[in-house]
């Protein structure tokens, strides 16, 4: 195998091995057919992690465990070594510039940390993180919280006067409380108005420039989120009413719908749904309602389509769960695929609503294969 494919290892090993088996035997093998957890430990690759000077920091056959071990060690080192940059109880940018990285030595070991703001609700903190991704996610939330302190008068007014708030808060009362809904909407508004697609600031000067943009964008973004909340609440109410009219015998469909609704409308959905996808949630809810209406005419077709969508959802969920278990980041391409599944549902169950781009089972199969996860 190695002699035959030595020049093909630009592709993942399991893909290359599957192609080799198919070429030699015509047997089709997918990545899902390999049960890697059954491989005896002594057959696994042994990893050795070295520092810049070639000294071994750790060794083992479980790569994810090594990452977790070294990450924990780095955080402990940060806590013991970097009091000058880490600060708490902040409510304004009076702590100087934040470098992208900070390197220092601890017991002869060179360590690199990633400084970022951290949201502490009633204040912010400056903290060192052991990965760039963790730092970026925390910094975005911290910048939003700091901006809320800077624009406190505007935020007070916003909390009191979200357009038509009582109307959709009443409709969504079984999903989340009015207070939770208000805070969720404010988080979504803050993220979009205060940062949006702009670079995250690392100096007070950049933060002040962002503040001026935020002040200008805040009214329009508030109106946009309020419109989406109204549209989501309206479609949610119509869908719940249609659910109540379903026959008691369609248990499979009921379970499927309950799961889908819970993935679209939940406590935190406004701030956790990507901005570019939030506008599509009402259409996804309407597609579920149309599915209920069409089900009696052809339940077999509904079941077949549901099974096809379910296969993609299970693949996606398994991959996300595996990455979460391994404490690895979810690639953007995998995050985007979750919304392709929603568009597939629209295409299969409510074609008349149309999709922003062509969607089909074959297209999703190809997209999934191209992810090479």
C-alpha positions as CSV (number, residue, x, y, z in Angstrom):
1,X,0.0,0.0,0.0
2,X,2.7,2.5,1.0
3,X,4.8,1.8,-2.1
4,X,1.8,2.2,-4.4
5,X,0.5,5.5,-2.9
6,X,3.6,7.2,-1.7
7,X,3.0,10.1,-4.1
8,X,-0.7,10.5,-3.2
9,X,-0.4,11.4,0.4
10,X,-1.6,15.0,-0.2
11,X,-5.0,13.5,0.6
12,X,-6.2,12.2,4.1
13,X,-4.8,8.7,4.8
14,X,-8.2,7.0,5.1
15,X,-9.4,8.5,1.8
16,X,-6.2,7.3,0.1
17,X,-6.5,3.8,1.7
18,X,-10.2,3.5,0.7
19,X,-9.3,4.5,-2.9
20,X,-6.5,1.9,-2.9
21,X,-8.8,-0.9,-1.7
22,X,-11.4,0.1,-4.4
23,X,-8.8,0.1,-7.1
24,X,-7.4,-3.3,-6.1
25,X,-10.7,-5.1,-5.2
26,X,-13.6,-2.9,-6.6
27,X,-14.9,-2.9,-3.0
28,X,-16.2,0.5,-2.0
29,X,-15.1,1.6,1.5
30,X,-16.1,4.9,3.2
31,X,-14.4,6.6,6.2
32,X,-17.3,5.7,8.3
33,X,-16.5,2.0,7.9
34,X,-13.2,2.3,9.8
35,X,-13.6,1.8,13.6
36,X,-10.5,3.5,14.7
37,X,-11.3,3.1,18.4
38,X,-10.7,-0.7,18.0
39,X,-7.1,-0.3,16.9
40,X,-4.8,-1.7,19.6
41,X,-2.8,1.1,21.3
42,X,0.6,-0.2,20.2
43,X,-0.5,0.2,16.5
44,X,-1.2,3.9,17.0
45,X,1.3,6.7,16.1
46,X,3.4,7.9,19.0
47,X,3.6,11.7,19.2
48,X,6.4,13.6,20.7
49,X,5.9,17.4,21.3
50,X,9.1,19.5,21.3
51,X,9.8,23.1,22.2
52,X,11.7,25.5,20.0
53,X,15.0,24.2,21.3
54,X,14.1,20.5,20.5
55,X,13.4,19.5,24.1
56,X,10.6,17.1,24.6
57,X,7.6,18.5,26.4
58,X,5.3,15.5,26.3
59,X,4.9,12.2,24.6
60,X,2.0,9.8,24.0
61,X,-0.3,8.0,21.5
62,X,-3.4,10.1,22.2
63,X,-3.0,13.4,20.4
64,X,-6.1,15.0,21.9
65,X,-5.1,14.0,25.4
66,X,-1.6,15.6,24.7
67,X,-3.3,18.8,23.5
68,X,-5.5,18.9,26.6
69,X,-2.5,18.2,28.9
70,X,-0.3,20.9,27.4
71,X,-3.2,23.4,27.3
72,X,-3.9,22.9,31.0
73,X,-0.2,23.3,31.7
74,X,-0.1,26.5,29.7
75,X,-3.1,28.0,31.6
76,X,-1.4,27.1,34.9
77,X,1.8,28.8,33.7
78,X,-0.2,31.9,32.7
79,X,-1.8,32.1,36.1
80,X,1.5,31.8,37.9
81,X,3.6,34.0,35.6
82,X,1.6,36.8,34.0
83,X,0.0,39.1,36.6
84,X,1.1,42.2,34.7
85,X,-1.2,41.7,31.7
86,X,-4.1,39.9,33.4
87,X,-6.6,42.3,35.0
88,X,-10.1,42.2,36.3
89,X,-13.0,44.6,37.2
90,X,-12.5,46.8,34.1
91,X,-15.2,49.0,32.6
92,X,-13.2,51.1,30.2
93,X,-10.2,50.7,27.9
94,X,-7.5,52.0,30.3
95,X,-5.2,49.0,30.3
96,X,-3.0,49.9,27.2
97,X,-2.7,48.0,24.0
98,X,-3.3,44.2,23.8
99,X,-0.7,42.3,21.8
100,X,-1.8,39.5,19.6
101,X,0.6,37.1,21.4
102,X,2.7,37.2,24.5
103,X,5.7,34.9,24.9
104,X,7.7,34.3,28.1
105,X,9.7,31.5,29.9
106,X,8.7,29.5,32.8
107,X,11.1,27.0,34.3
108,X,13.1,27.1,31.1
109,X,10.0,26.5,29.0
110,X,9.0,29.0,26.3
111,X,5.3,29.6,26.4
112,X,3.1,31.6,24.1
113,X,-0.2,33.0,25.3
114,X,-3.0,34.9,23.5
115,X,-4.3,38.0,25.4
116,X,-8.0,38.8,25.0
117,X,-10.9,40.5,26.8
118,X,-13.3,38.4,28.8
119,X,-16.9,39.2,29.5
120,X,-17.6,39.1,33.2
121,X,-21.2,40.5,32.9
122,X,-20.8,43.5,35.3
123,X,-17.2,44.1,34.1
124,X,-14.6,42.8,31.8
125,X,-11.2,41.2,32.3
126,X,-8.0,40.8,30.4
127,X,-7.0,37.2,30.3
128,X,-4.4,35.0,28.6
129,X,-5.6,32.0,26.6
130,X,-3.7,29.1,25.4
131,X,-5.2,29.0,21.9
132,X,-5.8,31.7,19.4
133,X,-9.3,30.5,18.7
134,X,-10.4,30.7,22.4
135,X,-8.9,34.1,22.6
136,X,-10.7,35.4,19.5
137,X,-14.1,34.1,20.7
138,X,-13.7,35.6,24.2
139,X,-12.3,38.9,22.8
140,X,-15.4,39.4,20.6
141,X,-17.7,39.0,23.6
142,X,-15.5,41.2,25.8
143,X,-15.4,44.0,23.3
144,X,-19.2,43.9,23.0
145,X,-19.6,44.1,26.8
146,X,-17.1,47.0,27.0
147,X,-19.0,48.8,24.3
148,X,-22.2,48.4,26.2
149,X,-20.5,50.2,29.1
150,X,-19.4,53.0,26.8
151,X,-22.8,53.4,25.2
152,X,-24.8,52.9,28.5
153,X,-27.4,55.5,27.8
154,X,-28.2,54.1,24.4
155,X,-28.3,50.6,25.9
156,X,-30.7,51.7,28.7
157,X,-33.0,53.2,26.1
158,X,-32.7,50.0,23.9
159,X,-33.6,47.7,26.8
160,X,-36.8,49.8,27.5
161,X,-38.0,50.2,23.9
162,X,-37.3,47.2,21.7
163,X,-39.9,47.6,19.0
164,X,-43.1,45.5,19.6
165,X,-41.2,43.5,22.2
166,X,-44.3,42.5,24.3
167,X,-46.0,41.1,21.3
168,X,-43.4,38.5,20.3
169,X,-42.3,38.0,23.9
170,X,-45.8,36.7,24.6
171,X,-45.7,34.4,21.6
172,X,-42.4,32.9,22.6
173,X,-43.1,32.7,26.3
174,X,-42.9,28.9,26.2
175,X,-39.5,29.0,24.7
176,X,-37.9,31.6,27.0
177,X,-38.8,34.2,29.5
178,X,-39.3,37.8,28.5
179,X,-36.0,38.8,30.3
180,X,-34.1,36.0,28.6
181,X,-35.5,37.0,25.2
182,X,-34.6,40.7,25.8
183,X,-31.0,39.9,26.7
184,X,-30.7,37.5,23.8
185,X,-31.9,40.1,21.4
186,X,-29.6,42.7,22.9
187,X,-26.6,40.3,22.6
188,X,-27.4,39.8,18.9
189,X,-27.9,43.6,18.3
190,X,-24.6,44.4,20.1
191,X,-22.6,41.8,18.2
192,X,-23.8,43.1,14.8
193,X,-23.9,46.8,15.6
194,X,-20.7,47.0,17.6
195,X,-18.5,44.7,15.6
196,X,-20.3,43.1,12.6
197,X,-17.6,42.3,10.0
198,X,-15.0,44.8,11.4
199,X,-11.7,43.7,12.8
200,X,-11.6,43.3,16.6
201,X,-9.8,46.2,18.3
202,X,-6.6,45.7,20.2
203,X,-5.9,49.4,21.0
204,X,-7.9,52.1,22.7
205,X,-7.7,54.2,19.5
206,X,-9.2,51.4,17.4
207,X,-11.9,50.8,20.0
208,X,-12.9,54.5,19.9
209,X,-13.2,54.3,16.1
210,X,-15.4,51.2,16.5
211,X,-17.4,53.1,19.0
212,X,-18.3,55.8,16.5
213,X,-19.4,53.2,14.0
214,X,-21.4,51.3,16.6
215,X,-23.3,54.4,17.6
216,X,-24.3,55.0,14.0
217,X,-25.3,51.4,13.2
218,X,-27.2,50.7,16.4
219,X,-30.7,52.1,15.4
220,X,-30.7,50.2,12.0
221,X,-29.5,46.9,13.5
222,X,-32.1,47.2,16.4
223,X,-34.9,47.6,13.8
224,X,-33.6,44.6,11.8
225,X,-33.4,42.3,14.8
226,X,-36.8,43.4,15.9
227,X,-38.2,42.6,12.5
228,X,-36.7,39.1,12.5
229,X,-38.0,38.5,16.0
230,X,-41.5,39.4,14.8
231,X,-41.2,37.2,11.8
232,X,-39.9,34.3,13.8
233,X,-42.6,34.6,16.4
234,X,-45.3,34.8,13.8
235,X,-44.2,31.7,11.9
236,X,-43.6,29.9,15.2
237,X,-47.1,30.6,16.4
238,X,-48.6,29.4,13.1
239,X,-46.5,26.2,13.2
240,X,-47.5,25.4,16.8
241,X,-51.1,25.8,15.9
242,X,-50.7,23.5,12.9
243,X,-49.0,21.0,15.2
244,X,-52.0,20.9,17.4
245,X,-54.2,19.9,14.5
246,X,-52.1,16.8,13.6
247,X,-53.5,13.3,13.9
248,X,-52.5,11.4,17.0
249,X,-51.1,8.6,14.8
250,X,-48.2,10.4,13.2
251,X,-45.8,10.0,16.0
252,X,-42.7,9.9,13.8
253,X,-43.5,13.2,12.2
254,X,-44.3,14.8,15.5
255,X,-40.9,13.7,17.0
256,X,-39.1,15.0,13.9
257,X,-40.9,18.3,14.0
258,X,-40.3,18.8,17.7
259,X,-36.6,18.2,17.2
260,X,-36.4,20.7,14.2
261,X,-38.3,23.4,16.0
262,X,-36.0,23.0,19.0
263,X,-33.0,23.5,16.8
264,X,-34.3,26.7,15.3
265,X,-36.2,28.5,18.2
266,X,-34.6,28.1,21.6
267,X,-33.3,30.1,24.5
268,X,-30.3,32.0,23.0
269,X,-31.3,31.5,19.4
270,X,-31.0,35.2,18.4
271,X,-27.4,35.6,19.5
272,X,-26.3,32.1,18.6
273,X,-27.7,31.9,15.1
274,X,-25.2,33.4,12.6
275,X,-26.4,36.8,11.4
276,X,-26.6,35.8,7.8
277,X,-28.8,32.8,8.7
278,X,-31.2,34.6,11.1
279,X,-33.2,36.1,8.2
280,X,-33.9,32.6,6.9
281,X,-35.3,31.1,10.1
282,X,-38.9,32.2,9.4
283,X,-38.7,30.4,6.0
284,X,-37.4,27.3,7.7
285,X,-40.3,27.4,10.2
286,X,-42.8,27.9,7.3
287,X,-41.3,24.9,5.5
288,X,-42.1,22.8,8.6
289,X,-45.7,24.0,8.6
290,X,-46.1,23.2,4.9
291,X,-44.7,19.7,5.5
292,X,-47.4,19.1,8.0
293,X,-50.0,20.2,5.5
294,X,-48.6,17.9,2.8
295,X,-48.0,14.8,4.9
296,X,-51.5,13.2,4.7
297,X,-51.4,13.2,0.9
298,X,-48.2,11.2,0.7
299,X,-46.8,10.0,4.0
300,X,-44.4,7.5,2.3
301,X,-42.7,10.2,0.4
302,X,-42.4,12.3,3.6
303,X,-40.8,9.4,5.4
304,X,-38.4,8.8,2.6
305,X,-37.3,12.4,2.5
306,X,-37.1,12.5,6.2
307,X,-34.7,9.5,6.2
308,X,-32.5,11.1,3.5
309,X,-32.2,14.3,5.6
310,X,-31.7,12.3,8.7
311,X,-28.6,10.6,7.2
312,X,-26.9,14.0,6.6
313,X,-27.9,15.3,10.0
314,X,-26.5,12.2,11.7
315,X,-23.2,12.5,9.8
316,X,-23.0,16.1,10.8
317,X,-23.9,15.6,14.4
318,X,-21.4,12.7,14.8
319,X,-18.6,14.8,13.4
320,X,-19.4,17.8,15.6
321,X,-19.7,15.5,18.7
322,X,-16.3,14.0,17.9
323,X,-14.6,17.4,17.5
324,X,-16.2,18.6,20.7
325,X,-15.1,15.5,22.6
326,X,-11.6,16.0,21.3
327,X,-11.7,19.7,22.3
328,X,-11.1,20.8,18.7
329,X,-12.6,23.8,16.9
330,X,-15.5,23.2,14.6
331,X,-14.4,24.3,11.1
332,X,-16.4,27.0,9.4
333,X,-17.2,24.7,6.5
334,X,-18.8,22.2,8.9
335,X,-20.7,25.0,10.6
336,X,-22.0,26.1,7.2
337,X,-23.1,22.6,6.3
338,X,-25.6,22.6,9.1
339,X,-27.5,25.3,7.3
340,X,-27.2,23.5,4.0
341,X,-29.2,20.7,5.7
342,X,-31.9,23.3,6.5
343,X,-32.1,24.3,2.9
344,X,-32.3,20.7,1.9
345,X,-35.4,20.4,4.1
346,X,-37.0,23.3,2.3
347,X,-36.1,21.8,-1.1
348,X,-37.7,18.4,-0.2
349,X,-40.7,19.4,1.9
350,X,-41.6,22.9,0.7
351,X,-40.3,23.4,-2.8
352,X,-42.6,26.4,-3.4
353,X,-40.6,28.5,-0.8
354,X,-37.5,28.1,-3.0
355,X,-33.9,28.2,-1.7
356,X,-31.3,30.9,-2.3
357,X,-29.2,28.5,-4.3
358,X,-29.7,25.0,-5.9
359,X,-29.9,22.3,-3.3
360,X,-30.3,18.5,-3.7
361,X,-29.2,15.2,-2.1
362,X,-26.5,14.8,-4.7
363,X,-25.1,18.3,-4.2
364,X,-25.0,17.8,-0.4
365,X,-23.3,14.4,-0.9
366,X,-20.6,16.1,-3.0
367,X,-20.2,19.0,-0.6
368,X,-19.8,16.6,2.3
369,X,-17.2,14.6,0.5
370,X,-15.3,17.8,-0.4
371,X,-15.1,18.8,3.3
372,X,-12.6,15.9,3.8
373,X,-13.1,15.9,7.6
